[in-house]
Amino acid sequence: MSSEASGTCRHFVTYSGVKLPLKLMNELDEAGLHNRNTFFRGHFDEQDRLIKMEKIVYGELELQHVYRYHANGALCQAEITDTDDEVTVLNFDENGQPA
C-alpha cells in the first residue's frame, strides 16, 4: 500500500456515509493530530475533491482509497486497498453510478 502524498493534505477525525467518495469530517489541526491514535488523511485536488483517503492507526497505514473523477466531476473509479494489501477497483459511469 502506497502512502505517497498527492494533492493538498488535511487530517480528519472520521467520515460519514457509505457512498463513495467518503465524506471526511471533523478536521484536525496539528495540535489535535498529535493527540490521536487513529485519524484519516485526505488528499484533495485543486477543485477540493477527495483524491486519496488514508486511515492511519498507531502510525501505520491501515486502509487507502484512491479516487478518480470523470470530466463532469462524477466519481469515475475507486481503488480500495485494505489491511492485507488486497486491492478492489470499482468503476462508475458518468452519473457516478456503479458500472
Beta strands, then each sheet from edge to edge (+ up, - down):
strand 1: 8-16
strand 2: 23-28
strand 3: 38-44
strand 4: 50-57
strand 5: 60-69
strand 6: 75-81
strand 7: 87-91
sheet 1: 2+ 1- 3+ 4- 5+ 6- 7+
end
